[in-house]
Amino acid sequence: MGQDIRLTASDDFEFGAYRADPAGKPKGALVVIQEIFGVNHHIRHVCDRLAAEGYVAVAPSIFDRTEPGFTSGYSPEEIAVARKFVANPDWQAMLRDTQAAIDAVQAVGPVGIVGFCLGGSIAYVAATRLSGLKAAVGYYGGAIVRFADETPKVPVQLHFGEKDAGIPLSDVETIKAKRPELEIFIYPGAQHGFSCDERASYDKTSADLAWPRAMTFFAQHLK
């Protein structure tokens, strides 16, 4: 369903992306922001699912500036390697590349953004700083609390696992207190990465609740 494409950021950096297109006329477009594991099998699958829902989906390879084409699985060893990308993340560079992906699908129709893990945090910051978006959805973004003083320019929906070892519920409560306008869901018993069926922390019950909530949210706002 999808294909590898190239994008160019505002500073003329060229990088990779994966794009999936629906069979019929698109409802709009969604930019999909990866976890720390690159535009891997899971993120490509998310794009394909979104295309099946009627959206053009594009996932920019936001680690290409550091290691072009990096992808990873979810073994403990692979997770340890992937963590190097977020030891000192270049937020400005990742946002430039995210903006390039938004711009690349702007002609399709209204554009939303959805991100997971690191991408969940980027989706939130994109909603506050970037242009061309109509809505944003973030899954278990650990850095969102650091940016909660920034006001989103578009509606935002967030998903967190109750048992996420990296995102204490106190962080979620801080986000709620600072940004009462956000739509926030907490999934009982769910851990970090609960939406990814390739991870040991996958929680089908929570994943099957979160996906239609996100799709309903996008249907409501991508008009």
C-alpha positions, -999 to 999 in steps of 0.1 A, spaced: 0 0 0 29 24 8 61 36 -8 94 52 3 97 88 -7 121 117 -1 113 150 16 133 183 19 133 204 50 135 242 51 173 241 56 175 220 24 182 187 43 168 158 23 156 128 42 134 97 38 98 90 46 71 64 41 38 73 25 6 53 22 -23 64 1 -60 54 4 -78 35 -24 -103 63 -30 -105 101 -25 -86 110 7 -105 124 37 -73 144 45 -37 136 55 -20 125 87 17 129 95 28 99 116 58 105 140 79 75 150 90 61 183 127 60 190 128 29 167 127 47 134 102 43 106 101 6 112 76 -21 105 52 -9 132 51 27 120 47 16 84 18 -6 95 2 24 113 5 44 80 -12 15 61 -40 14 87 -45 51 83 -47 47 46 -73 20 50 -92 46 71 -92 70 41 -62 92 49 -29 99 31 -3 90 58 33 100 57 59 91 83 91 112 81 124 96 92 133 121 118 165 104 127 180 106 92 201 136 103 219 113 127 217 79 111 200 77 77 175 49 73 178 37 110 151 12 120 149 -10 150 129 -38 167 120 -40 203 144 -65 220 161 -51 251 194 -48 231 177 -29 203 159 -6 228 193 2 244 207 12 210 177 33 200 179 53 233 210 70 220 188 91 197 170 108 226 200 113 249 202 148 236 174 153 210 176 182 185 140 193 188 144 221 163 157 197 136 129 172 143 103 199 140 118 212 107 115 177 93 79 174 107 70 206 91 84 193 58 61 163 61 31 185 68 39 207 38 43 177 16 7 166 21 -10 200 24 -25 198 -10 -44 166 -1 -67 184 23 -68 190 60 -38 177 78 -35 161 113 -5 146 132 -3 115 153 28 104 172 39 76 195 65 77 223 90 103 212 66 111 184 38 117 208 58 145 223 67 159 189 30 158 179 22 180 209 50 205 202 40 205 166 5 215 176 19 245 195 46 257 171 41 244 135 17 256 108 -7 237 86 -23 214 112 -59 209 121 -55 184 150 -30 164 169 -30 131 187 -2 119 210 4 85 224 25 82 256 47 112 249 71 114 279 83 150 272 49 166 268 49 177 304 80 198 297 61 217 270 28 219 288 31 257 292 29 260 255 -6 265 241 -17 243 212 -30 261 182 -53 231 173 -73 205 192 -51 179 209 -60 144 222 -35 125 244 -33 88 254 -13 75 284 -9 41 301 -16 40 338 14 18 344 38 36 321 72 33 339 85 64 322 56 87 325 43 90 361 6 98 365 18 130 383 31 142 349 -3 135 333 -20 154 362 3 183 356 -6 184 319 -43 182 328 -39 211 352 -19 233 328 -40 224 297 -76 217 307 -87 221 271 -69 189 260 -87 156 256 -67 131 278 -73 94 282 -56 71 308 -57 34 302 -59 12 333 -31 -12 337 -15 -2 304 23 3 301 44 24 277 40 13 241 6 -3 247 -6 4 212 22 -15 194 14 -51 189 51 -59 183 61 -49 219 59 -70 250 39 -41 266 11 -44 240 -23 -41 256 -50 -51 231 -78 -38 252 -63 -4 256 -51 -2 219 -86 -12 207 -101 17 228 -75 43 218 -76 38 180 -113 46 174 -110 75 198 -82 89 177 -101 82 144 -133 99 158 -112 129 169 -96 133 134 -130 128 117 -143 156 138 -115 181 132 -101 173 98 -127 192 78 
